[in-house]
Amino acid sequence: MTADAAHGQEWRFRRLLEETAIGYVLAVPKSQRVLRFRRIDHLFTQAPDGAWEKRSCGDGGKGPRVYHCAAVQLAAIEDFGSDKPTHQRWALARRSISRPDEIAYYLAHGPVGTGIDRRVHIAGGDLPLSGGHL
């Protein structure tokens, strides 16, 4: 599931998706609160330069869409009726290479082991969410 920041910032919506085991990559505003941190933008301003890696969000009308991306794995969540977590939450940031002050933020949830590249492609609108899986 993907959605814009108006829907992504709504915790009840995210919780409903998690309860039904639907993976998501949801845009959120820079003021979004993240567990144990004040705001999502503060989480990434503290990231070292090495945390930002060039990643492709897929091809666009003018060729590859490449950004600097960073990801932070958030605390494991207790799955509903499971002894061990099967899903994981992430915070993602996508920063323009030519304009580093332009940063988009996302919260993601999906099966343990889902790669960051897949989440970045989904955030960029390049991959379909077949069957609701990340």
C-alpha positions as CSV (number, residue, x, y, z in Angstrom):
1,M,0.0,0.0,0.0
2,T,1.2,3.5,-0.8
3,A,-0.3,6.8,0.2
4,D,0.5,10.5,0.4
5,A,1.4,12.3,3.6
6,A,-2.2,13.2,4.4
7,H,-3.0,9.5,4.9
8,G,0.5,8.4,6.0
9,Q,0.5,10.6,9.0
10,E,-2.7,8.9,10.4
11,W,-1.6,6.4,13.0
12,R,-5.0,4.6,12.9
13,F,-4.6,3.9,9.2
14,R,-1.1,2.5,9.7
15,R,-2.3,0.4,12.6
16,L,-5.1,-1.1,10.5
17,L,-2.7,-2.0,7.7
18,E,-0.4,-3.6,10.3
19,E,-3.2,-5.6,11.9
20,T,-4.2,-7.0,8.6
21,A,-0.5,-7.7,7.6
22,I,-0.6,-5.3,4.6
23,G,2.8,-3.9,3.8
24,Y,3.1,-0.2,3.2
25,V,5.3,2.6,2.2
26,L,3.6,5.8,3.2
27,A,4.7,9.4,2.7
28,V,4.7,11.4,6.0
29,P,5.4,15.1,6.7
30,K,8.8,16.1,8.1
31,S,7.1,16.8,11.5
32,Q,5.9,13.1,11.8
33,R,6.6,11.7,15.2
34,V,8.6,8.5,15.2
35,L,9.0,6.1,18.2
36,R,11.6,7.3,20.7
37,F,12.4,10.4,18.5
38,R,10.7,13.7,18.3
39,R,10.3,14.1,14.5
40,I,11.3,12.0,11.5
41,D,13.4,14.9,10.1
42,H,15.5,15.0,13.3
43,L,16.1,11.3,13.0
44,F,17.8,11.8,9.6
45,T,19.6,15.0,10.4
46,Q,21.5,13.0,13.0
47,A,22.5,10.3,10.4
48,P,26.1,10.3,9.4
49,D,26.9,11.1,5.8
50,G,27.7,7.4,5.2
51,A,24.1,6.5,6.0
52,W,23.0,8.2,2.7
53,E,23.5,6.0,-0.3
54,K,22.7,6.6,-4.0
55,R,19.7,4.5,-4.9
56,S,17.6,4.3,-8.0
57,C,13.8,4.9,-7.7
58,G,13.4,3.5,-11.2
59,D,13.3,5.1,-14.7
60,G,11.6,8.4,-15.3
61,G,10.8,10.4,-18.4
62,K,14.3,11.8,-18.5
63,G,16.1,8.6,-17.5
64,P,17.0,7.0,-14.1
65,R,15.7,8.8,-11.0
66,V,18.6,8.6,-8.6
67,Y,18.5,10.0,-5.0
68,H,20.4,9.8,-1.8
69,C,18.4,7.5,0.5
70,A,18.8,6.6,4.1
71,A,16.8,4.0,6.1
72,V,16.5,3.4,9.8
73,Q,15.0,0.2,11.1
74,L,12.6,1.0,13.9
75,A,11.9,-1.2,16.9
76,A,10.4,-4.6,16.2
77,I,6.6,-4.7,16.6
78,E,4.7,-7.4,18.4
79,D,2.8,-9.3,15.8
80,F,-0.8,-10.2,16.4
81,G,-0.9,-13.8,17.7
82,S,2.8,-14.5,16.9
83,D,5.7,-15.5,19.1
84,K,8.3,-13.8,16.9
85,P,8.0,-10.7,14.7
86,T,7.2,-11.5,11.1
87,H,7.1,-7.8,10.0
88,Q,9.3,-4.8,10.6
89,R,8.9,-1.0,10.6
90,W,11.3,1.4,8.8
91,A,11.7,5.1,8.5
92,L,13.0,6.2,5.0
93,A,14.3,9.4,3.7
94,R,14.9,10.3,0.0
95,R,17.1,13.4,-0.6
96,S,17.6,15.1,-4.0
97,I,21.2,14.9,-5.1
98,S,21.1,18.3,-6.9
99,R,19.1,20.0,-4.1
100,P,20.0,18.3,-0.8
101,D,17.5,20.4,1.2
102,E,14.6,18.6,-0.7
103,I,13.9,15.5,1.4
104,A,10.9,13.3,1.3
105,Y,10.1,11.1,4.3
106,Y,8.3,7.7,4.6
107,L,7.2,5.2,7.1
108,A,7.3,1.6,5.9
109,H,6.1,-1.8,7.2
110,G,6.6,-5.2,5.7
111,P,7.8,-8.7,6.1
112,V,11.1,-9.2,7.8
113,G,13.9,-9.4,5.2
114,T,12.3,-7.1,2.7
115,G,15.2,-5.1,1.1
116,I,15.6,-1.4,1.3
117,D,15.9,-1.1,-2.5
118,R,12.4,-2.6,-2.9
119,R,11.0,0.0,-0.4
120,V,12.8,2.8,-2.2
121,H,11.4,1.7,-5.6
122,I,7.9,1.5,-4.1
123,A,8.3,5.0,-2.5
124,G,9.3,6.2,-6.0
125,G,6.2,4.7,-7.5
126,D,8.2,2.3,-9.7
127,L,7.1,-1.1,-8.4
128,P,3.6,-2.4,-8.1
129,L,2.4,-3.9,-4.8
130,S,1.3,-7.2,-6.1
131,G,-0.9,-9.0,-3.6
132,G,-0.3,-6.3,-1.0
133,H,3.2,-7.6,-0.3
134,L,6.3,-5.6,-0.1
